[in-house]
Amino acid sequence: MDISSRPPKPDNISGPNEICPGRSYQYSASVSSGDYFLRWEVTGGTPATTSGSNVTIQWDATGPYAIDLLQVTNAEPHCVSDTLDWNIDKLTADSLTISGPDTVCINSFSNYTANFAADRYEWSLEPNRFGSIVSGKSKQNIEVEWHNDVSLPGADLMLKAFYCDTLITNTSQIFVRPAPQADLSIPDTACPGSSQTFVEQTNPSSAKKWLWDFGDGTTDETQSNTTTHTYNSRGNYNVEVTIVYDSTGCADSSH
């Protein structure tokens, strides 16, 4: 008797694992080699059993829902692999999340994304003087332009998603941070070849770095508010320092 080897377990299934009951979804997987085919066994949907690399499953209204995927040898006796179990969850209100920065700079742009593809979206900002949704207001991804208004601690970015004949909502609180106010102290005159000290006087505690442009084609980046530089040629130079605020990247420059 010739005992055949079993196929390897399938690696993965591509497709949504959160679904709206009563709707159809597409799923796909890959075989390890041409010696095998895939067999799909479906709980809570139709077809109950099918084969192939791409399938469309119509989920029923009640559940529970699951997919069992196996690799099967093409040749007799059709040995089967271990099962790849894939649980399917019904989409719930807890599933809606908003990804994107929760701390932003005035006069900047930020992108936000809902975590799943709904039938329809409604995004809004309250109070709306903090910013404007400049693109994607009814889509999964939006771009927000933040205004120069920091009279309150922040704004609420609100999302309504219509899915599975249900309204799901979520709100993300956004802190709109003012830019640091740079103030540069430099010598009025200096001699060629002498080292000069430059100081950014506000030195905010939350600053991440200082970017220096000495006006002669050289630059510097420091983790503190002071630096030194030597000019080797006579001339008038425009010195600029830019403070970059922590992880938000808020920045302000002074000449």
TORPALUM-649861 format. One record per atom (N, C-alpha, C): x negated, y, z. Coordinates in steps of 0.001 Angstrom, whole numbers. Layout:
BEGIN
+---------+---------+---------+
!      xx !      yy !      zz !
+---------+---------+---------+
!       X !       Y !       Z !
...
+---------+---------+---------+
This chain:
BEGIN
+---------+---------+---------+
!      xx !      yy !      zz !
+---------+---------+---------+
!    -853 !   -1197 !       0 !
!       0 !       0 !       0 !
!    -884 !    1240 !       0 !
!    -516 !    2203 !    -837 !
!   -1253 !    3469 !    -928 !
!    -507 !    4519 !    -108 !
!   -1120 !    5001 !     944 !
!    -512 !    6028 !    1800 !
!    -976 !    7392 !    1307 !
!     -41 !    8195 !     830 !
!    -368 !    9521 !     293 !
!    -602 !   10520 !    1419 !
!   -1386 !   11554 !    1132 !
!   -1605 !   12620 !    2107 !
!    -441 !   13607 !    2074 !
!    -199 !   14227 !    3212 !
!     880 !   15207 !    3305 !
!     398 !   16562 !    2794 !
!    1277 !   17329 !    2180 !
!     891 !   18679 !    1742 !
!     645 !   19592 !    2944 !
!    -126 !   20645 !    2756 !
!    -295 !   21612 !    3843 !
!     994 !   22407 !    4083 !
!    1123 !   22895 !    5290 !
!    2271 !   23728 !    5655 !
!    2239 !   25035 !    4865 !
!    3379 !   25550 !    4382 !
!    3387 !   26832 !    3668 !
!    2809 !   27952 !    4529 !
!    2153 !   28904 !    3858 !
!    1477 !   29978 !    4589 !
!    2441 !   31035 !    5111 !
!    3357 !   31486 !    4257 !
!    4153 !   32654 !    4629 !
!    5375 !   32753 !    3732 !
!    6361 !   33522 !    4208 !
!    7550 !   33856 !    3429 !
!    7600 !   35359 !    3285 !
!    7846 !   35829 !    2083 !
!    8024 !   37263 !    1845 !
!    9510 !   37552 !    1706 !
!    9957 !   38567 !    2445 !
!   11371 !   38928 !    2425 !
!   11798 !   39436 !    3786 !
!   12973 !   40052 !    3886 !
!   13403 !   40654 !    5153 !
!   13773 !   39612 !    6201 !
!   13323 !   39824 !    7437 !
!   13748 !   38955 !    8533 !
!   14783 !   39637 !    9428 !
!   15224 !   40832 !    9038 !
!   16380 !   41479 !    9648 !
!   17371 !   41750 !    8535 !
!   18593 !   41267 !    8694 !
!   19533 !   41280 !    7577 !
!   20897 !   41812 !    8010 !
!   21648 !   42210 !    7001 !
!   23039 !   42587 !    7206 !
!   23903 !   41372 !    6841 !
!   24670 !   40815 !    7787 !
!   25504 !   39659 !    7481 !
!   26424 !   39922 !    6294 !
!   26607 !   38874 !    5478 !
!   27483 !   38990 !    4324 !
!   26814 !   39511 !    3071 !
!   25494 !   39776 !    3131 !
!   24795 !   40294 !    1966 !
!   23746 !   39308 !    1466 !
!   23283 !   39548 !     240 !
!   22284 !   38684 !    -392 !
!   20907 !   39330 !    -306 !
!   19891 !   38483 !    -102 !
!   18508 !   38956 !     -30 !
!   17610 !   37983 !    -779 !
!   16524 !   38520 !   -1306 !
!   15574 !   37705 !   -2037 !
!   14383 !   37350 !   -1155 !
!   13912 !   36111 !   -1295 !
!   12757 !   35614 !    -557 !
!   11828 !   34894 !   -1533 !
!   10545 !   34890 !   -1199 !
!    9580 !   34226 !   -2061 !
!    8458 !   33642 !   -1221 !
!    7785 !   32653 !   -1797 !
!    6625 !   32022 !   -1174 !
!    5796 !   31399 !   -2295 !
!    4582 !   30973 !   -1945 !
!    3677 !   30397 !   -2936 !
!    3283 !   28987 !   -2538 !
!    3137 !   28111 !   -3546 !
!    2650 !   26759 !   -3297 !
!    1126 !   26776 !   -3227 !
!     575 !   25814 !   -2516 !
!    -877 !   25738 !   -2373 !
!   -1547 !   25275 !   -3659 !
!    -840 !   24443 !   -4437 !
!   -1383 !   23981 !   -5716 !
!    -229 !   23515 !   -6589 !
!    -552 !   23185 !   -7844 !
!     462 !   22705 !   -8769 !
!     960 !   21302 !   -8462 !
!     374 !   20645 !   -7457 !
!     812 !   19299 !   -7080 !
!    2056 !   19324 !   -6213 !
!    2493 !   20536 !   -5772 !
!    3596 !   20646 !   -4813 !
!    4698 !   21548 !   -5360 !
!    5865 !   21428 !   -4756 !
!    6933 !   22404 !   -4945 !
!    7477 !   22781 !   -3582 !
!    8205 !   23881 !   -3514 !
!    8745 !   24384 !   -2249 !
!   10205 !   23973 !   -2099 !
!   10553 !   23541 !    -881 !
!   11947 !   23234 !    -575 !
!   12415 !   24154 !     558 !
!   13501 !   24858 !     284 !
!   14074 !   25798 !    1238 !
!   15295 !   25156 !    1898 !
!   15349 !   25218 !    3229 !
!   16516 !   24750 !    3979 !
!   17035 !   25928 !    4787 !
!   18280 !   26297 !    4541 !
!   18845 !   27547 !    5046 !
!   19937 !   27254 !    6063 !
!   19859 !   27938 !    7201 !
!   20911 !   27897 !    8225 !
!   21636 !   29229 !    8228 !
!   22950 !   29189 !    8122 !
!   23734 !   30423 !    8165 !
!   23832 !   31134 !    6838 !
!   23550 !   30445 !    5744 !
!   23621 !   31077 !    4428 !
!   23693 !   30044 !    3329 !
!   23870 !   30509 !    2120 !
!   23913 !   29626 !     962 !
!   22921 !   30131 !     -93 !
!   22309 !   29195 !    -853 !
!   22501 !   27744 !    -781 !
!   21880 !   27153 !     482 !
!   22443 !   26049 !     960 !
!   21912 !   25414 !    2162 !
!   20559 !   24782 !    1896 !
!   20364 !   24295 !     669 !
!   19089 !   23706 !     263 !
!   18813 !   24114 !   -1176 !
!   17577 !   24499 !   -1451 !
!   17187 !   24841 !   -2813 !
!   15679 !   24694 !   -2930 !
!   15159 !   24829 !   -4139 !
!   13728 !   24712 !   -4355 !
!   13261 !   25819 !   -5288 !
!   11936 !   26021 !   -5313 !
!   11367 !   27055 !   -6158 !
!   10573 !   28058 !   -5353 !
!    9885 !   28944 !   -6062 !
!    9068 !   29952 !   -5387 !
!    9871 !   31202 !   -5024 !
!   10978 !   31443 !   -5724 !
!   11810 !   32615 !   -5471 !
!   13251 !   32175 !   -5303 !
!   13889 !   32632 !   -4226 !
!   15277 !   32255 !   -3956 !
!   16066 !   33486 !   -3554 !
!   17361 !   33435 !   -3793 !
!   18292 !   34456 !   -3314 !
!   19246 !   33784 !   -2340 !
!   19320 !   34321 !   -1129 !
!   20146 !   33727 !     -86 !
!   21281 !   34678 !     258 !
!   22493 !   34161 !     232 !
!   23684 !   34899 !     668 !
!   23947 !   34518 !    2115 !
!   23706 !   35473 !    3029 !
!   23907 !   35193 !    4451 !
!   25385 !   35313 !    4789 !
!   25866 !   34425 !    5672 !
!   27284 !   34463 !    6037 !
!   27529 !   35510 !    7119 !
!   28753 !   35604 !    7600 !
!   29145 !   36699 !    8489 !
!   28814 !   36465 !    9956 !
!   28500 !   35224 !   10332 !
!   28416 !   34936 !   11758 !
!   27040 !   34517 !   12241 !
!   26309 !   33718 !   11463 !
!   25027 !   33203 !   11925 !
!   25217 !   32015 !   12850 !
!   24179 !   31516 !   13534 !
!   22800 !   32026 !   13526 !
!   22134 !   31814 !   12173 !
!   20988 !   32495 !   11971 !
!   20330 !   32498 !   10677 !
!   18886 !   31998 !   10820 !
!   18457 !   31191 !    9849 !
!   17077 !   30709 !    9850 !
!   16729 !   30154 !    8476 !
!   15430 !   30159 !    8177 !
!   14894 !   29520 !    6968 !
!   13834 !   28520 !    7409 !
!   13934 !   27282 !    6918 !
!   12886 !   26278 !    7075 !
!   12285 !   26025 !    5696 !
!   10980 !   26223 !    5572 !
!   10311 !   26083 !    4281 !
!    9283 !   24958 !    4360 !
!    9300 !   24068 !    3355 !
!    8382 !   22947 !    3306 !
!    7740 !   22863 !    1928 !
!    6530 !   22323 !    1885 !
!    5911 !   21946 !     613 !
!    6135 !   20449 !     405 !
!    6445 !   20068 !    -825 !
!    6756 !   18677 !   -1155 !
!    5911 !   18279 !   -2360 !
!    5373 !   17066 !   -2334 !
!    4599 !   16598 !   -3478 !
!    5522 !   16353 !   -4665 !
!    5035 !   16723 !   -5861 !
!    5817 !   16474 !   -7066 !
!    5982 !   14977 !   -7339 !
!    4933 !   14234 !   -7026 !
!    4946 !   12798 !   -7321 !
!    5611 !   12010 !   -6196 !
!    6143 !   10874 !   -6562 !
!    6679 !    9960 !   -5555 !
!    5567 !    9586 !   -4575 !
!    5853 !    9416 !   -3279 !
!    7206 !    9366 !   -2688 !
!    7689 !   10712 !   -2156 !
!    7212 !   11846 !   -2730 !
!    7631 !   13190 !   -2337 !
!    7372 !   13456 !    -848 !
!    6102 !   13319 !    -479 !
!    5722 !   13596 !     907 !
!    5964 !   15076 !    1220 !
!    6328 !   15342 !    2471 !
!    6654 !   16716 !    2867 !
!    5676 !   17209 !    3930 !
!    5493 !   18521 !    3943 !
!    4603 !   19157 !    4913 !
!    5326 !   19394 !    6235 !
!    4575 !   19925 !    7209 !
!    5219 !   20480 !    8400 !
!    6059 !   21684 !    7980 !
!    7029 !   22017 !    8798 !
!    7977 !   23071 !    8448 !
!    7481 !   24436 !    8907 !
!    7577 !   25417 !    8024 !
!    7389 !   26815 !    8404 !
!    8755 !   27356 !    8804 !
!    8919 !   27656 !   10096 !
!   10200 !   28136 !   10621 !
!   10221 !   29649 !   10582 !
!   11285 !   30203 !   10041 !
!   11416 !   31658 !    9931 !
!   12790 !   32054 !   10443 !
!   12819 !   32673 !   11628 !
!   14093 !   33113 !   12198 !
!   14520 !   34430 !   11580 !
!   15799 !   34560 !   11320 !
!   16380 !   35762 !   10729 !
!   17287 !   36412 !   11763 !
!   17098 !   37698 !   11987 !
!   17888 !   38435 !   12971 !
!   18870 !   39372 !   12285 !
!   20001 !   39545 !   12918 !
!   20958 !   40548 !   12456 !
!   20444 !   41924 !   12832 !
!   20523 !   42852 !   11897 !
!   20080 !   44214 !   12152 !
!   20926 !   44838 !   13249 !
!   20260 !   45433 !   14239 !
!   20955 !   46085 !   15338 !
!   20466 !   47514 !   15483 !
!   21166 !   48281 !   16323 !
!   20791 !   49687 !   16531 !
!   19396 !   49809 !   17112 !
!   18963 !   48816 !   17903 !
!   17636 !   48869 !   18496 !
!   16536 !   48742 !   17459 !
!   16907 !   48329 !   16259 !
!   15903 !   48088 !   15232 !
!   15454 !   49357 !   14517 !
!   16204 !   50454 !   14636 !
!   15895 !   51677 !   13887 !
!   14819 !   52475 !   14609 !
!   13689 !   52668 !   13924 !
!   12615 !   53479 !   14486 !
!   12139 !   54485 !   13446 !
!   11520 !   55555 !   13940 !
!   10949 !   56601 !   13092 !
!    9451 !   56601 !   13315 !
!    8683 !   56456 !   12244 !
!    7226 !   56518 !   12360 !
!    6726 !   57842 !   11792 !
!    5716 !   58393 !   12454 !
!    5165 !   59684 !   12070 !
!    4635 !   60386 !   13306 !
!    3893 !   61477 !   13147 !
!    3269 !   62141 !   14298 !
!    4295 !   62783 !   15229 !
!    4083 !   62639 !   16547 !
!    4976 !   63276 !   17506 !
!    4421 !   64596 !   18032 !
!    3206 !   64937 !   17619 !
!    2622 !   66245 !   17910 !
!    2096 !   66817 !   16603 !
!    2512 !   68025 !   16256 !
!    2168 !   68612 !   14963 !
!    1709 !   70054 !   15164 !
!    1142 !   70627 !   14106 !
!     670 !   72005 !   14134 !
!    1679 !   72915 !   13440 !
!    1741 !   74155 !   13887 !
!    2511 !   75130 !   13137 !
!    1903 !   75294 !   11750 !
!    2738 !   75707 !   10796 !
!    2292 !   75953 !    9419 !
!    1606 !   74722 !    8810 !
!    2178 !   73545 !    9083 !
!    1611 !   72314 !    8539 !
!    2730 !   71443 !    7981 !
!    2348 !   70337 !    7340 !
!    3297 !   69393 !    6777 !
!    3073 !   68020 !    7401 !
!    4169 !   67281 !    7649 !
!    4086 !   65932 !    8203 !
!    5069 !   65023 !    7477 !
!    4737 !   63725 !    7433 !
!    5596 !   62729 !    6805 !
!    6169 !   61789 !    7858 !
!    7450 !   61427 !    7672 !
!    8136 !   60514 !    8581 !
!    8863 !   59446 !    7770 !
!    8964 !   58248 !    8361 !
!    9531 !   57108 !    7659 !
!   10437 !   56319 !    8577 !
!   11621 !   55945 !    8073 !
!   12482 !   54983 !    8764 !
!   11948 !   53587 !    8509 !
!   12118 !   52688 !    9483 !
!   11440 !   51398 !    9398 !
!   12144 !   50364 !    8538 !
!   13319 !   50671 !    7974 !
!   13949 !   49709 !    7084 !
!   14754 !   50437 !    6021 !
!   15063 !   49709 !    4967 !
!   15801 !   50281 !    3839 !
!   17293 !   50194 !    4109 !
!   17905 !   51316 !    4451 !
!   19343 !   51372 !    4715 !
!   20095 !   51760 !    3450 !
!   21421 !   51763 !    3534 !
!   22238 !   52167 !    2393 !
!   22164 !   53677 !    2169 !
!   22067 !   54416 !    3275 !
!   22058 !   55878 !    3174 !
!   21417 !   56458 !    4432 !
!   20780 !   57625 !    4269 !
!   20136 !   58298 !    5398 !
!   20601 !   59745 !    5482 !
!   20602 !   60268 !    6699 !
!   20801 !   61697 !    6939 !
!   19787 !   62135 !    7988 !
!   18805 !   62949 !    7568 !
!   17789 !   63487 !    8478 !
!   18136 !   64939 !    8820 !
!   17819 !   65345 !   10050 !
!   18021 !   66741 !   10438 !
!   17044 !   67105 !   11550 !
!   16820 !   68425 !   11708 !
!   15973 !   68962 !   12762 !
!   16783 !   69892 !   13639 !
!   16627 !   69765 !   14954 !
!   17277 !   70672 !   15895 !
!   16272 !   71114 !   16944 !
!   16116 !   72428 !   17166 !
!   16670 !   73520 !   16358 !
!   15931 !   73619 !   15025 !
!   16651 !   74002 !   13990 !
!   16075 !   73957 !   12655 !
!   15086 !   75083 !   12372 !
!   14951 !   76065 !   13279 !
!   13967 !   77117 !   13041 !
!   12534 !   76602 !   13200 !
!   12375 !   75426 !   13828 !
!   11037 !   74870 !   13996 !
!   10452 !   74352 !   12698 !
!   11315 !   73957 !   11754 !
!   10790 !   73387 !   10522 !
!   11881 !   73145 !    9509 !
!   11460 !   72691 !    8325 !
!   12385 !   72399 !    7229 !
!   12028 !   71045 !    6633 !
!   13044 !   70266 !    6302 !
!   12833 !   69017 !    5583 !
!   12744 !   69385 !    4107 !
!   11555 !   69311 !    3550 !
!   11327 !   69828 !    2202 !
!   11535 !   68768 !    1128 !
!   11531 !   67487 !    1497 !
!   11814 !   66441 !     510 !
!   12310 !   65188 !    1221 !
!   13177 !   64438 !     532 !
!   13636 !   63138 !    1015 !
!   14708 !   63174 !    2066 !
!   15504 !   64241 !    2151 !
!   16458 !   64380 !    3245 !
!   17461 !   63228 !    3316 !
!   17762 !   62592 !    2197 !
!   18698 !   61467 !    2187 !
!   17994 !   60158 !    1857 !
!   16653 !   60119 !    2059 !
!   15891 !   58933 !    1701 !
!   15171 !   58355 !    2919 !
!   14493 !   57236 !    2697 !
!   13810 !   56555 !    3789 !
!   12597 !   57334 !    4271 !
!   11956 !   58098 !    3387 !
!   10755 !   58856 !    3729 !
!   11007 !   60348 !    3523 !
!   10580 !   61159 !    4478 !
!   10764 !   62602 !    4354 !
!    9442 !   63327 !    4586 !
!    9396 !   64564 !    4109 !
!    8288 !   65466 !    4413 !
!    8856 !   66690 !    5111 !
!    8229 !   67092 !    6208 !
!    8680 !   68232 !    7005 !
!    7609 !   69314 !    6981 !
!    8043 !   70540 !    6744 !
!    7163 !   71702 !    6884 !
!    7467 !   72356 !    8225 !
!    6443 !   72466 !    9077 !
!    6622 !   73057 !   10406 !
!    6345 !   74554 !   10347 !
!    7249 !   75336 !   10956 !
!    7165 !   76787 !   10899 !
!    6340 !   77347 !   12054 !
!    6102 !   78643 !   11980 !
!    5342 !   79337 !   13015 !
!    6294 !   79811 !   14111 !
!    6837 !   78845 !   14868 !
!    7780 !   79159 !   15946 !
!    7534 !   78174 !   17083 !
!    7008 !   78672 !   18181 !
!    6720 !   77815 !   19329 !
!    7403 !   78373 !   20577 !
!    8585 !   78935 !   20395 !
!    9304 !   79533 !   21516 !
!    9852 !   78489 !   22470 !
!   10004 !   77232 !   22017 !
!   10447 !   76130 !   22853 !
!    9411 !   75014 !   22778 !
!    9476 !   74046 !   23719 !
!    8453 !   72988 !   23707 !
!    8404 !   72171 !   22428 !
!    9533 !   72032 !   21740 !
!    9499 !   71204 !   20543 !
!   10848 !   71078 !   19885 !
!   10930 !   70123 !   18956 !
!   12140 !   69925 !   18165 !
!   12529 !   68461 !   18210 !
!   13801 !   68185 !   17925 !
!   14306 !   66823 !   17795 !
!   14464 !   66499 !   16319 !
!   13773 !   65456 !   15867 !
!   13954 !   64948 !   14517 !
!   14968 !   63824 !   14603 !
!   16143 !   64038 !   14010 !
!   17255 !   63105 !   14157 !
!   17513 !   62369 !   12849 !
!   17809 !   61090 !   12970 !
!   18064 !   60244 !   11803 !
!   19361 !   59473 !   11993 !
!   20205 !   59548 !   10988 !
!   21380 !   58688 !   10898 !
!   21163 !   57737 !    9728 !
!   21278 !   56429 !    9991 !
!   21136 !   55424 !    8943 !
!   22435 !   54640 !    8847 !
!   22954 !   54550 !    7641 !
!   24198 !   53820 !    7407 !
!   23841 !   52477 !    6782 !
!   24139 !   51405 !    7537 !
!   23730 !   50074 !    7111 !
!   24658 !   49037 !    7716 !
!   24935 !   48003 !    6955 !
!   25846 !   46950 !    7430 !
!   27184 !   47539 !    7851 !
!   27639 !   48577 !    7138 !
!   28889 !   49262 !    7464 !
!   28884 !   49827 !    8872 !
!   27697 !   50136 !    9368 !
!   27533 !   50641 !   10730 !
!   26646 !   51880 !   10704 !
!   26963 !   52858 !   11542 !
!   26117 !   54030 !   11715 !
!   25135 !   53761 !   12844 !
!   23839 !   53876 !   12535 !
!   22779 !   53701 !   13515 !
!   22021 !   55017 !   13616 !
!   21712 !   55456 !   14824 !
!   21034 !   56739 !   15011 !
!   19759 !   56573 !   15825 !
!   18857 !   57509 !   15637 !
!   17640 !   57560 !   16445 !
!   17141 !   58998 !   16433 !
!   16476 !   59390 !   17502 !
!   15918 !   60735 !   17622 !
!   14480 !   60646 !   18096 !
!   13615 !   61385 !   17444 !
!   12209 !   61455 !   17830 !
!   11895 !   62886 !   18251 !
!   11333 !   63039 !   19428 !
!   10977 !   64370 !   19921 !
!    9592 !   64758 !   19396 !
!    9522 !   65929 !   18779 !
!    8291 !   66411 !   18161 !
!    7825 !   67660 !   18891 !
!    6581 !   67652 !   19346 !
!    5987 !   68832 !   19965 !
!    5270 !   69633 !   18883 !
!    5687 !   70878 !   18704 !
!    5085 !   71754 !   17699 !
!    4033 !   72613 !   18394 !
!    2799 !   72345 !   18089 !
!    1690 !   72956 !   18819 !
!    1190 !   74202 !   18095 !
!     964 !   75287 !   18832 !
!     358 !   76464 !   18202 !
!   -1109 !   76209 !   17877 !
!   -1613 !   76915 !   16907 !
!   -3033 !   76803 !   16571 !
!   -3880 !   77514 !   17617 !
!   -5095 !   77039 !   17866 !
!   -5996 !   77761 !   18769 !
!   -6381 !   79103 !   18154 !
!   -6688 !   80063 !   19004 !
!   -7073 !   81397 !   18532 !
!   -8580 !   81544 !   18648 !
!   -9259 !   81413 !   17530 !
!  -10721 !   81492 !   17540 !
!  -11190 !   82934 !   17716 !
!  -12294 !   83101 !   18451 !
!  -12884 !   84422 !   18676 !
!  -14399 !   84247 !   18645 !
!  -15040 !   84765 !   17616 !
!  -16464 !   84508 !   17375 !
!  -17315 !   85665 !   17863 !
!  -18337 !   85332 !   18643 !
!  -19328 !   86313 !   19105 !
!  -20656 !   86014 !   18414 !
!  -21160 !   87013 !   17646 !
!  -22419 !   86844 !   16921 !
!  -23244 !   88117 !   17038 !
!  -24556 !   87988 !   16886 !
!  -25398 !   89201 !   16882 !
!  -25076 !   90057 !   15651 !
!  -25162 !   91379 !   15818 !
!  -24942 !   92270 !   14674 !
!  -26119 !   92240 !   13703 !
!  -27306 !   92149 !   14226 !
!  -28504 !   92132 !   13381 !
!  -29464 !   91086 !   13921 !
!  -30356 !   90632 !   13064 !
!  -31367 !   89655 !   13464 !
!  -32533 !   89726 !   12497 !
!  -33640 !   89190 !   12920 !
!  -34835 !   89172 !   12082 !
!  -34929 !   87842 !   11352 !
!  -35452 !   87858 !   10120 !
!  -35647 !   86592 !    9401 !
!  -36546 !   85644 !   10186 !
!  -36182 !   84384 !   10229 !
!  -36997 !   83378 !   10897 !
!  -36728 !   83223 !   12369 !
!  -35861 !   84074 !   12938 !
!  -35568 !   83957 !   14368 !
!  -34268 !   83187 !   14586 !
!  -34244 !   82323 !   15609 !
!  -33062 !   81510 !   15922 !
!  -32005 !   82370 !   16608 !
!  -30789 !   82264 !   16118 !
!  -29686 !   83050 !   16673 !
!  -28631 !   82112 !   17262 !
!  -28019 !   82563 !   18344 !
!  -26977 !   81779 !   19022 !
!  -25617 !   82344 !   18659 !
!  -24697 !   81454 !   18312 !
!  -23327 !   81823 !   17949 !
!  -22380 !   81167 !   18958 !
!  -21414 !   81948 !   19451 !
!  -20502 !   81472 !   20494 !
!  -19062 !   81714 !   20066 !
!  -18256 !   80660 !   20119 !
!  -16800 !   80806 !   19964 !
!  -16253 !   80980 !   21375 !
!  -15689 !   82170 !   21667 !
!  -15485 !   82575 !   23054 !
!  -14245 !   81989 !   23723 !
!  -13236 !   81549 !   22956 !
!  -12029 !   81041 !   23631 !
!  -12262 !   79665 !   24238 !
!  -13057 !   78804 !   23590 !
!  -13444 !   77489 !   24105 !
!  -12253 !   76723 !   24687 !
!  -11188 !   76452 !   23906 !
!  -10019 !   75754 !   24461 !
!  -10367 !   74334 !   24894 !
!   -9807 !   73909 !   26026 !
!  -10149 !   72612 !   26604 !
!   -9728 !   71450 !   25712 !
!   -8710 !   71653 !   24890 !
!   -8215 !   70565 !   24050 !
!   -8845 !   70564 !   22660 !
!   -9842 !   71427 !   22437 !
!  -10500 !   71440 !   21130 !
!  -11261 !   70144 !   20904 !
!  -11206 !   69658 !   19663 !
!  -11910 !   68425 !   19300 !
!  -13295 !   68725 !   18748 !
!  -13380 !   69769 !   17915 !
!  -14676 !   70098 !   17317 !
!  -14642 !   71524 !   16790 !
!  -15834 !   72056 !   16533 !
!  -16004 !   73371 !   15937 !
!  -16752 !   73199 !   14614 !
!  -16222 !   73812 !   13564 !
!  -16846 !   73752 !   12245 !
!  -17429 !   75120 !   11922 !
!  -18715 !   75180 !   11646 !
!  -19433 !   76441 !   11448 !
!  -19856 !   76571 !    9988 !
!  -19651 !   77761 !    9438 !
!  -20140 !   78099 !    8099 !
!  -20951 !   79383 !    8240 !
!  -22257 !   79309 !    7992 !
!  -23148 !   80434 !    8268 !
!  -23282 !   81398 !    7099 !
!  -22599 !   81141 !    6014 !
!  -22573 !   82083 !    4903 !
!  -23776 !   82047 !    3995 !
!  -24734 !   81172 !    4286 !
!  -25933 !   81062 !    3442 !
!  -26007 !   79695 !    2763 !
!  -24860 !   79000 !    2729 !
!  -24822 !   77674 !    2114 !
!  -25018 !   76535 !    3081 !
!  -25229 !   76847 !    4377 !
!  -25387 !   75793 !    5374 !
!  -24193 !   75796 !    6322 !
!  -23877 !   74597 !    6836 !
!  -22746 !   74412 !    7754 !
!  -23198 !   73553 !    8922 !
!  -22355 !   73490 !    9931 !
!  -22651 !   72664 !   11107 !
!  -21319 !   72230 !   11723 !
!  -21333 !   71108 !   12409 !
!  -20176 !   70627 !   13172 !
!  -20647 !   70305 !   14568 !
!  -19985 !   70880 !   15586 !
!  -20402 !   70664 !   16967 !
!  -19219 !   70220 !   17810 !
!  -19546 !   69606 !   18941 !
!  -18535 !   69203 !   19916 !
!  -18394 !   70232 !   21036 !
!  -19115 !   71335 !   20918 !
!  -19011 !   72409 !   21902 !
!  -18837 !   73726 !   21163 !
!  -18638 !   74799 !   21922 !
!  -18307 !   76085 !   21319 !
!  -19521 !   76938 !   20987 !
!  -20732 !   76392 !   21080 !
!  -21939 !   77161 !   20759 !
!  -22803 !   76401 !   19754 !
!  -23575 !   77150 !   19000 !
!  -24544 !   76566 !   18084 !
!  -25625 !   77593 !   17808 !
!  -26681 !   77172 !   17156 !
!  -27755 !   78089 !   16771 !
!  -28032 !   77932 !   15278 !
!  -28582 !   79010 !   14705 !
!  -28918 !   78974 !   13281 !
!  -30006 !   80005 !   13015 !
!  -30845 !   79687 !   12031 !
!  -31934 !   80584 !   11652 !
!  -31750 !   81012 !   10201 !
!  -31770 !   82324 !    9971 !
!  -31742 !   82869 !    8607 !
!  -33183 !   83175 !    8181 !
!  -33539 !   82672 !    7029 !
!  -34916 !   82854 !    6546 !
!  -35058 !   83969 !    5527 !
!  -33936 !   84502 !    5060 !
!  -33985 !   85553 !    4042 !
!  -33167 !   86749 !    4487 !
!  -33605 !   87919 !    4058 !
!  -32869 !   89142 !    4362 !
!  -31533 !   89139 !    3600 !
!  -30493 !   89744 !    4214 !
!  -29200 !   89832 !    3540 !
!  -28069 !   89998 !    4529 !
!  -26847 !   90141 !    4001 !
!  -25645 !   90200 !    4825 !
!  -24909 !   88869 !    4708 !
!  -24576 !   88266 !    5842 !
!  -23976 !   86935 !    5851 !
!  -22644 !   86963 !    6599 !
!  -21671 !   86316 !    6035 !
!  -20349 !   86189 !    6653 !
!  -20274 !   84849 !    7370 !
!  -20218 !   84894 !    8691 !
!  -20191 !   83675 !    9510 !
!  -18739 !   83349 !    9864 !
!  -18376 !   82066 !    9754 !
!  -17013 !   81633 !   10073 !
!  -17066 !   80403 !   10965 !
!  -16221 !   80384 !   11990 !
!  -16065 !   79205 !   12833 !
!  -14598 !   78783 !   12799 !
!  -14367 !   77483 !   12710 !
!  -13022 !   76920 !   12726 !
!  -12920 !   75946 !   13893 !
!  -11911 !   76173 !   14754 !
!  -11649 !   75238 !   15849 !
!  -10628 !   74218 !   15361 !
!  -10919 !   72965 !   15613 !
!   -9967 !   71893 !   15293 !
!   -9463 !   71314 !   16605 !
!   -8121 !   71323 !   16735 !
!   -7467 !   70878 !   17955 !
!   -7360 !   69362 !   17972 !
!   -7804 !   68684 !   18966 !
!   -7632 !   67247 !   19250 !
!   -7187 !   66446 !   18045 !
!   -6354 !   65415 !   18240 !
!   -5989 !   64494 !   17158 !
!   -4987 !   65087 !   16187 !
!   -4343 !   66225 !   16521 !
!   -3354 !   66803 !   15615 !
!   -4009 !   67487 !   14428 !
!   -5272 !   67892 !   14572 !
!   -5946 !   68590 !   13487 !
!   -5581 !   70046 !   13373 !
!   -4828 !   70618 !   14319 !
!   -4516 !   72046 !   14285 !
!   -5821 !   72835 !   14272 !
!   -5845 !   73907 !   13492 !
!   -7113 !   74627 !   13333 !
!   -6867 !   76116 !   13222 !
!   -7884 !   76907 !   13626 !
!   -7844 !   78345 !   13441 !
!   -9269 !   78812 !   13180 !
!   -9423 !   79839 !   12367 !
!  -10742 !   80320 !   11987 !
!  -10937 !   81766 !   12422 !
!  -12215 !   82132 !   12630 !
!  -12579 !   83508 !   12947 !
!  -13876 !   83836 !   12235 !
!  -13972 !   85074 !   11717 !
!  -15161 !   85540 !   11013 !
!  -15926 !   86492 !   11908 !
+---------+---------+---------+
